[in-house]
Amino acid sequence: MTGSTIRLTVAQALVRFLAAQHTERDGVQRRLIAGTFGIFGHGNVAGVGQALLQQELADLDGGGDPVMPYVLARNEQGIVHASVAFARMRNRLSTWACTASVGPGSTNMLTGAALATVNRLPVLLLPSDIFATRAPDPVLQQLEYPLGPDVSVNDAFRPLSRYFDRVSRPEQLPAALMGAMRVLTDPVETGAVTVALPQDVQAEAYDWPLELFDPRVWHVARAQPELAALARALEVIRGAQRPLIVAGGGVIYSEATDQLRAFVEATGIPVAETQAGKGSLPYDHPLALGAIGSTGTTAANRIAREADVVVGIGTRYSDFTTASRTAFQHPDVRFVNVNVAAFDAAKHAGVMVVGDARGTIVALTDALEGWSTSDEYRQLARRVGAAWDRTVEAAYHLGHAPLPAQSEVIGAVNESSGPRDVVVCAAGSMPGDLHKLWRTRDPKGYHVEYGFSCMGYEIAGGLGIRMACPDRDVFVMVGDGSYLMLAQELVTAVQEGVKIIVVLVQNHGFASIGALSEELGSQRYGTRYRQRNPQTGRLDGDLLPVDLATNAESLGVRVLRPEGIDEFRKALTDAKASTEPRPVLVHVEVDPLVSAPGSESWWDVPVSEIADLDSTRQARATYEARKVTQRPYL
C-alpha cells in the first residue's frame, strides 16, 4: 500500500470490490454479491482462485466469516442456475458471482446466461479468457478465428448478456465493474452480466485507488408513473364492464402483493397469474382465478375470453400467457400495461404506464376510490374460481392405480408442504400441471422457471433457493428427463449441508413432449426411454434398466422409494421432518398417460402442412381451426 493506492492483482481487486457492493430499496440494505460459485481450471485457478483463497484466509485469521464465500460446484451451467434462483428469491436485490475456466468451463455457462436474461434476473458471470498478450497462442482450449485473433469463445456471451466487457488491461477493471453493477441493479436492464477475464490479466498487479474498495450502495429506485399515463389508464379502466388483471413476476419482485390485494378488493377486478406471477394472490382469495393461458385454469381463461379490458401488471405477455394470442377474444378488448420496462408496457398496443408495480398499484387504487365492478361480476369470478378449485381437489385424489397420476403426486406434495415452503420446477409436463394445480399460499412459495424452461434447472435452482431462504423447505419437482440433464449439484448440496427435498417423478421418458407429439400427430416418436428393439429396429423395446434412485444415493443423498400414493405421502412427511443437513430424494413412479385437467386453451406449435400419416393430417386440421382465432391485438 502506498499513499492512497494499494497494490493488488486484478483478481484480488475484483474480489475486494465485489465484497463491498450493496443494494438498497425502501431503506433496507443487502449484499449485492452474496458469494462466488465456481469451478477452477487453468484459466482461473491462479487468478480468481488465488484471490478468493487469500481473502478467505485473511477473513478467518481476523476471526470473522468470509466476506466473499466460495462454493465449489460440479457443473458451470448449474452454478448459474443456482445464482439465478437465489436472485429470484431475493427479488433481484442480491445474487452470486460465477467463475469458470477458459474454454468449455466458460461456455458451459452460456445456457445459464440465456436463462438469466430471458427471465430478467441478475447474475454476474466471470468467464476466464485467453491471454491478452497472446504470447503463448494458441493456448489449450483456445478458439482460433482467422478473421479476428481477439475473438474468443466468450464472445458467444455477447448476445446473451445485458452487459458484456472484456478486461484486457488492469486500468479497464473499474469501469467494467461499475458498468456491471449498474446493470445488475437496474430492474429494467437486468439479466446476465458478463465480465471476461483473460487469464494473464487476472494475475497482473496494479496500484489501485483505495476509494475503489469503499463500501458502495446501489439504490434500486421505484420508478413513479407519469401522471398523464395514469390518467389515460384510469379512463380505460373506468369504462370497463369485465376487466381482468394479469399479474406477472413484476408484482412479486416489486413486493406489491399486499397492494394488489387491496386494489382488487376495492375494485372487484379478478386476477389471473402468469408462471412468474403465481402467488400474487393466495389461491383461495375470492377474486383469484389462478393460472392463465395455455397452462391456465378454466376459470381464468373463461374470464379472459370475455374481458373487455386487460390490466397487465409486471408481465411480458409470453405466448403461454396469451395462449399464443387467442386468450382474449372480446372484439374490442383493450390493454393497460403497468411495467418498469417500456418495452413490455407497449405490447398489444396497450396504454403504457411505465413505473414500479407497487407504486403504480397504490396510485390506481387511490384514483379509483368509489369505482367498482358489478356485484354480478364479482360473483361470477367467485363461482368459476370455486368450480376450478373443486377440479383441483378431484385431480389431487383421483385414486388412480396401480401407479398414481402426476396430479396426485402434486397434490400430495402440496398438502405435505407448509404455507411458506417453496416448490421449484422448470421443464417437462410438470410446470404446466403445477401452474394449474398448485395451491400457492405465499408470494415466494411457487418458483417455476418458465421463461427459458430449462431442463436441468430444478436441482441447481433448489440449491440456490434454499441458500437464499434457509428457513423454508424447498420441494424440487423433477422428471427423469430433467434429472439426467443436470443432477450434479446434489453433490454440492451434500458438501454444503443444504437440505432440499427432491421429488423425482419417474415416467420413463420425455412425457410432456410425448403428449405434445401425440397431439400434433407424431405418435410420441422419439420421446420414450426404451431399448432398441432388434426385431423392429426401433426404440420400442423394454424399459431402460436405469435406477436413478440408486444414482442419487451414490452421490450422498438420502433416498426414499415409496410405492403407491399412500406410501408416497408418508415418505414426504418423513422427508420434511428430517433434520439431517443433506438432500432427501423421494422417488415415485407415475402413469404418464393420465393427463391433468385441461385448460380449454391453446398453444401454437406448427403441424406439418402435408403428411402421409393420418394422425398428422388430422392434427393439421385441428391446428388450422385454432389458428384462425389468433389475433394481433393492434
URHULIN-V765693 format. One record per residue. N is the residue number from 1. PHI is phi in whole degrees, -180 to 180 (NA if undefined). PSI is psi in radians with two decimals (NA if undefined). BURIAL is I if it has 16 or more other ideal C-beta (glycine too) atoms within 10 Angstrom, else O. Layout:
N/PHI/PSI/BURIAL  N/PHI/PSI/BURIAL
This chain:
1/NA/2.30/O  2/-133/2.04/O  3/57/-2.06/O  4/-100/0.31/O  5/-126/2.89/O  6/-139/2.40/I  7/-94/2.04/O  8/-141/2.79/I  9/-72/2.91/I  10/-60/-0.75/I  11/-66/-0.71/I  12/-64/-0.69/I  13/-66/-0.68/I  14/-58/-0.89/I  15/-62/-0.76/I  16/-65/-0.68/I  17/-64/-0.85/I  18/-61/-0.60/I  19/-68/-0.28/I  20/-103/0.13/I  21/-96/2.41/I  22/-137/2.75/I  23/-111/2.78/I  24/-142/2.27/I  25/-143/2.34/I  26/55/0.59/O  27/83/0.03/O  28/-106/2.21/O  29/-101/2.56/O  30/-142/2.72/O  31/-66/2.28/I  32/-74/-0.85/I  33/-107/1.81/I  34/-74/-0.39/I  35/172/-2.98/I  36/-129/2.14/I  37/-89/2.58/I  38/-173/2.89/I  39/-135/2.25/I  40/-94/2.50/I  41/-145/-2.96/I  42/-64/-0.33/O  43/-82/-0.36/I  44/-135/-0.11/I  45/-66/-0.63/I  46/-92/-0.12/I  47/-106/-1.54/I  48/-62/-0.66/I  49/-61/-0.82/I  50/-63/-0.69/I  51/-66/-0.73/I  52/-66/-0.71/I  53/-61/-0.83/O  54/-61/-0.74/I  55/-66/-0.73/I  56/-63/-0.80/I  57/-65/-0.69/O  58/-64/-0.72/O  59/-67/-0.77/I  60/-67/-0.68/O  61/-64/-0.50/O  62/-84/0.02/O  63/87/0.15/O  64/-113/-3.12/O  65/-85/2.72/O  66/-59/2.31/I  67/-78/-0.33/I  68/-133/1.30/I  69/-60/2.54/I  70/-115/2.34/I  71/-120/2.07/I  72/-75/2.12/O  73/-109/-3.08/I  74/-117/-0.29/I  75/-148/2.25/I  76/-65/-0.61/I  77/-64/-0.71/I  78/-61/-0.63/I  79/-69/-0.56/I  80/-70/-0.73/I  81/-59/-0.77/I  82/-62/-0.71/I  83/-67/-0.72/I  84/-65/-0.76/I  85/-62/-0.71/I  86/-59/-0.81/I  87/-63/-0.69/I  88/-64/-0.73/I  89/-66/-0.50/I  90/-93/0.33/I  91/54/0.68/I  92/68/0.29/I  93/-99/-0.10/I  94/-155/2.56/I  95/-152/-2.98/I  96/-121/2.76/I  97/-94/2.65/I  98/-129/2.10/I  99/-111/2.43/I  100/-145/2.83/I  101/-84/3.10/I  102/-62/2.62/I  103/75/-2.17/I  104/-63/-0.53/O  105/-60/-0.80/I  106/-73/-0.76/I  107/-69/-0.34/I  108/-61/-0.36/I  109/-84/-0.09/I  110/-61/-0.76/I  111/-62/-0.73/I  112/-64/-0.65/I  113/-62/-0.78/I  114/-61/-0.75/I  115/-61/-0.78/I  116/-63/-0.77/I  117/-72/-0.71/I  118/-59/-0.69/I  119/-88/0.00/I  120/57/0.85/I  121/-122/2.38/I  122/-81/2.37/I  123/-153/2.46/I  124/-103/2.05/I  125/-106/2.29/I  126/-123/1.22/I  127/-73/2.35/I  128/-73/2.69/I  129/-131/3.02/I  130/-68/2.95/I  131/-60/2.27/I  132/-68/-0.58/I  133/-75/-0.35/O  134/62/0.27/O  135/-59/-0.80/O  136/-99/0.26/O  137/-56/2.57/O  138/-83/2.29/O  139/-83/2.95/I  140/-54/2.26/O  141/75/0.26/I  142/-86/2.33/I  143/-82/2.14/O  144/-96/1.97/O  145/-108/1.86/O  146/-58/-0.52/O  147/-87/-0.09/O  148/-165/1.69/O  149/-67/-0.22/O  150/-86/-0.07/O  151/-83/2.34/O  152/-130/3.05/I  153/-60/-0.40/I  154/-68/-0.29/I  155/-65/-0.29/I  156/-65/-0.33/I  157/-74/-0.35/I  158/-55/-0.94/O  159/-72/-0.21/O  160/-97/-0.10/I  161/-112/2.59/I  162/-82/-0.28/I  163/-152/2.35/I  164/-138/2.37/I  165/-150/2.68/I  166/-123/2.17/I  167/-92/1.68/I  168/-94/-0.20/I  169/-141/2.60/O  170/-54/-0.67/I  171/-59/-0.36/O  172/-82/-0.26/O  173/-61/-0.86/I  174/-56/-0.80/I  175/-65/-0.68/O  176/-63/-0.75/I  177/-69/-0.69/I  178/-63/-0.76/O  179/-63/-0.69/O  180/-64/-0.78/I  181/-66/-0.66/I  182/-58/-0.79/O  183/-74/-0.68/I  184/-58/-0.58/I  185/-101/0.12/I  186/-100/1.96/I  187/-64/-0.32/I  188/-83/-0.74/O  189/-95/-0.18/I  190/-66/2.78/I  191/163/-2.61/I  192/-72/2.31/I  193/-119/2.14/I  194/-119/2.18/I  195/-121/1.81/I  196/-79/2.40/I  197/-126/1.76/I  198/-53/2.46/I  199/-67/-0.54/I  200/-75/-0.61/I  201/-68/-0.63/I  202/-53/-0.64/I  203/-94/-0.02/I  204/-81/2.39/O  205/-90/2.68/O  206/-158/2.68/I  207/-91/1.92/O  208/-98/2.45/I  209/-65/2.36/O  210/-61/-0.55/O  211/-65/-0.28/O  212/-61/-0.47/I  213/-105/0.16/I  214/-66/2.57/O  215/-56/2.32/O  216/-128/2.34/O  217/-112/2.16/O  218/-100/1.98/I  219/-83/2.16/O  220/-96/1.78/I  221/-78/2.71/O  222/-102/1.73/I  223/-63/2.28/I  224/-94/2.44/O  225/-72/2.66/I  226/-68/2.41/O  227/-62/-0.66/O  228/-66/-0.64/O  229/-67/-0.71/I  230/-61/-0.74/I  231/-62/-0.73/O  232/-64/-0.71/O  233/-66/-0.72/I  234/-64/-0.65/I  235/-62/-0.74/O  236/-68/-0.78/I  237/-65/-0.74/I  238/-63/-0.45/O  239/-87/0.02/O  240/-83/2.51/I  241/-102/-0.57/O  242/-135/1.13/I  243/-77/2.75/I  244/-141/2.39/I  245/-97/2.31/I  246/-108/1.89/I  247/-93/2.13/I  248/-108/-2.98/I  249/-61/-0.46/I  250/-61/-0.51/I  251/-63/-0.74/I  252/-78/-0.76/I  253/-62/-0.54/I  254/-81/-0.09/I  255/58/0.85/I  256/-110/0.28/I  257/-68/-0.65/I  258/-65/-0.70/O  259/-68/-0.65/I  260/-64/-0.74/I  261/-61/-0.78/I  262/-63/-0.65/O  263/-65/-0.84/I  264/-71/-0.57/I  265/-69/-0.57/O  266/-76/-0.61/I  267/-104/-0.32/I  268/77/0.26/I  269/-84/2.13/I  270/-73/2.83/I  271/-123/2.25/I  272/-112/2.65/I  273/-124/2.44/I  274/-78/3.10/I  275/-59/-0.86/I  276/-71/-0.40/I  277/-95/0.00/I  278/-65/2.25/I  279/106/-0.03/I  280/-61/-0.59/I  281/-126/2.60/I  282/-60/2.58/I  283/-60/-0.50/I  284/-96/0.18/O  285/-67/2.43/I  286/-62/-0.34/O  287/-106/0.23/I  288/-90/2.10/I  289/-99/-0.14/I  290/83/-2.71/I  291/-68/2.61/I  292/-119/2.69/I  293/95/-2.64/I  294/-61/-0.54/I  295/-109/0.49/I  296/-94/-3.08/I  297/-91/2.74/I  298/-67/-0.47/I  299/-66/-0.93/I  300/-64/-0.71/I  301/-72/-0.52/I  302/-67/-0.83/I  303/-64/-0.65/I  304/-63/-0.71/I  305/-59/-0.57/I  306/-104/0.01/O  307/-67/2.34/I  308/-96/-0.34/I  309/-137/2.26/I  310/-114/2.09/I  311/-102/1.77/I  312/-89/2.15/I  313/-119/1.93/I  314/68/0.52/I  315/-118/2.61/I  316/-102/0.12/I  317/55/1.03/I  318/-68/2.96/I  319/-65/-0.52/O  320/-69/-0.66/I  321/-64/-0.74/I  322/-94/0.12/I  323/51/0.86/I  324/54/0.73/I  325/65/0.64/I  326/-121/-0.06/I  327/-70/-0.65/I  328/-105/1.84/I  329/-110/-0.01/O  330/-59/2.29/I  331/-61/-0.46/O  332/-116/0.49/O  333/-60/2.42/I  334/-125/2.72/I  335/-121/2.40/I  336/-118/2.10/I  337/-117/2.02/I  338/-101/2.08/I  339/-160/2.57/I  340/-70/-0.38/I  341/-103/2.13/I  342/-61/-0.54/O  343/-55/-0.75/O  344/-83/-0.60/I  345/-64/-0.40/I  346/-86/-0.11/O  347/-68/2.63/I  348/59/0.55/I  349/53/0.60/O  350/-76/2.82/I  351/-70/2.05/I  352/-84/2.19/I  353/-125/1.70/I  354/-88/1.96/I  355/177/2.93/I  356/-62/2.43/I  357/-61/-0.79/I  358/-65/-0.86/I  359/-64/-0.65/I  360/-70/-0.71/I  361/-61/-0.73/I  362/-62/-0.76/O  363/-64/-0.71/I  364/-65/-0.71/I  365/-61/-0.81/I  366/-63/-0.75/O  367/-72/-0.43/O  368/-97/0.24/I  369/-55/2.23/O  370/92/-0.21/O  371/-98/2.47/O  372/-156/2.75/O  373/-70/2.98/I  374/-74/2.77/O  375/-61/-0.64/O  376/-63/-0.67/O  377/-69/-0.71/I  378/-60/-0.76/I  379/-66/-0.62/O  380/-62/-0.81/I  381/-60/-0.74/I  382/-64/-0.73/I  383/-66/-0.85/O  384/-69/-0.57/I  385/-66/-0.74/I  386/-66/-0.66/O  387/-64/-0.72/O  388/-65/-0.66/I  389/-63/-0.59/I  390/-66/-0.63/O  391/-63/-0.74/I  392/-62/-0.79/I  393/-59/-0.74/O  394/-66/-0.69/O  395/-67/-0.56/I  396/-67/-0.47/I  397/-132/0.96/O  398/-69/-0.55/O  399/73/0.48/O  400/-73/2.41/O  401/-145/2.73/O  402/-79/-0.47/O  403/-94/2.45/I  404/-71/2.79/I  405/-80/2.75/I  406/-61/-0.60/I  407/-63/-0.58/I  408/-70/-0.64/I  409/-64/-0.78/I  410/-60/-0.77/I  411/-62/-0.73/I  412/-64/-0.71/I  413/-67/-0.74/I  414/-61/-0.77/I  415/-74/-0.38/O  416/-86/-0.38/I  417/-81/2.70/I  418/-83/2.88/O  419/-58/-0.55/O  420/-99/0.01/O  421/-70/2.84/I  422/-119/2.34/I  423/-105/2.39/I  424/-129/2.44/I  425/-161/2.99/I  426/-150/-0.64/I  427/-145/2.87/I  428/93/-2.79/I  429/-79/-0.34/I  430/-63/-0.74/I  431/-59/-0.72/I  432/-65/-0.73/I  433/-67/-0.71/I  434/-64/-0.74/I  435/-57/-0.71/I  436/-76/-0.73/I  437/-104/-0.41/I  438/-70/2.25/I  439/-92/1.72/I  440/-85/2.29/I  441/-115/-0.21/I  442/-137/2.49/O  443/-57/-0.45/I  444/-106/0.25/I  445/-84/-0.12/I  446/-128/2.10/I  447/-137/1.45/I  448/-112/2.12/I  449/-83/1.80/I  450/-126/0.22/I  451/-78/-0.76/I  452/-109/-0.28/I  453/43/1.09/I  454/-92/2.01/I  455/-59/2.29/I  456/101/-0.15/I  457/-68/-0.53/I  458/-58/-0.97/I  459/-70/-0.79/I  460/-62/-0.72/I  461/-63/-0.72/I  462/-60/-0.67/I  463/-61/-0.84/I  464/-64/-0.65/I  465/-63/-0.84/I  466/-66/-0.58/I  467/-67/-0.55/I  468/-77/-0.52/I  469/-141/1.33/I  470/-65/-0.17/O  471/-91/0.06/O  472/-118/2.46/I  473/-76/2.50/I  474/-119/2.10/I  475/-103/1.94/I  476/-93/2.01/I  477/-97/2.01/I  478/-141/2.37/I  479/-85/2.96/I  480/-63/-0.58/I  481/-64/-0.85/I  482/-68/-0.63/I  483/-58/-0.76/I  484/-70/-0.37/O  485/-72/-0.75/I  486/-163/1.52/I  487/-112/0.01/I  488/-64/-0.45/O  489/-72/-0.06/I  490/-58/-0.65/I  491/-66/-0.69/I  492/-64/-0.69/I  493/-64/-0.68/I  494/-64/-0.80/I  495/-58/-0.77/O  496/-90/-0.01/I  497/66/0.70/O  498/-103/2.11/I  499/-89/2.06/I  500/-127/2.62/I  501/-104/1.92/I  502/-97/2.08/I  503/-100/1.80/I  504/-91/1.87/I  505/-92/1.94/I  506/-97/1.99/I  507/-130/0.24/I  508/61/0.86/I  509/150/-3.03/I  510/-88/1.45/I  511/-67/-0.64/I  512/-67/-0.78/I  513/-70/-0.51/I  514/-61/-0.80/I  515/-66/-0.72/I  516/-65/-0.73/I  517/-58/-0.76/I  518/-65/-0.74/I  519/-63/-0.56/I  520/-95/0.15/I  521/87/0.24/I  522/-104/0.16/I  523/59/0.62/O  524/60/0.42/I  525/-62/2.30/O  526/70/0.39/O  527/-119/-0.19/I  528/-94/2.49/I  529/-86/1.62/I  530/-134/2.72/O  531/-76/2.72/O  532/-67/2.19/O  533/-87/2.01/O  534/-64/-0.42/O  535/-75/-0.68/O  536/-102/-0.35/O  537/76/0.15/O  538/-114/2.95/O  539/-85/1.11/I  540/-131/0.48/O  541/-87/-2.64/O  542/-70/2.80/O  543/-59/2.58/O  544/-66/2.42/O  545/-81/1.03/O  546/-110/2.28/O  547/-117/1.64/O  548/-71/-0.47/I  549/-65/-0.76/I  550/-66/-0.62/O  551/-59/-0.84/I  552/-63/-0.70/I  553/-61/-0.66/O  554/-67/-0.32/O  555/-89/0.02/I  556/99/0.18/O  557/-90/2.48/I  558/-77/2.26/I  559/-121/2.35/I  560/-118/2.41/I  561/-125/1.23/I  562/-71/2.71/I  563/-121/2.11/O  564/87/2.85/O  565/-71/-0.58/I  566/-67/-0.80/O  567/-65/-0.60/O  568/-62/-0.75/I  569/-61/-0.72/I  570/-65/-0.67/O  571/-65/-0.67/I  572/-63/-0.71/I  573/-61/-0.76/O  574/-61/-0.82/O  575/-63/-0.74/I  576/-68/-0.60/I  577/-76/-0.30/O  578/-63/2.34/I  579/-105/0.08/O  580/-71/2.27/O  581/-81/1.20/O  582/-159/2.83/I  583/-69/2.65/I  584/-120/2.31/I  585/-116/2.23/I  586/-109/2.01/I  587/-95/2.23/I  588/-140/2.31/I  589/-91/2.44/I  590/-129/2.86/I  591/-87/1.95/I  592/-73/-0.15/I  593/-95/0.02/O  594/-99/1.94/O  595/-86/2.76/O  596/-74/2.86/I  597/-55/2.53/I  598/-74/2.80/O  599/-100/-0.07/I  600/53/0.80/O  601/-145/-3.05/I  602/-143/2.73/I  603/-135/2.25/I  604/-80/1.79/O  605/-126/1.95/O  606/-60/2.51/O  607/-111/2.53/I  608/-50/2.25/O  609/-71/-0.56/O  610/-129/2.58/O  611/-164/2.68/O  612/-84/-0.41/O  613/-81/2.30/O  614/-60/-0.71/O  615/-60/-0.69/O  616/-71/-0.72/I  617/-63/-0.70/O  618/-65/-0.72/O  619/-65/-0.62/I  620/-65/-0.66/I  621/-63/-0.75/O  622/-64/-0.72/O  623/-60/-0.79/I  624/-65/-0.59/O  625/-67/-0.66/O  626/-77/-0.55/O  627/-62/-0.54/O  628/-70/-0.27/O  629/-87/-0.07/O  630/-70/2.46/O  631/-129/2.59/I  632/-81/-0.32/O  633/52/1.02/I  634/-101/NA/O
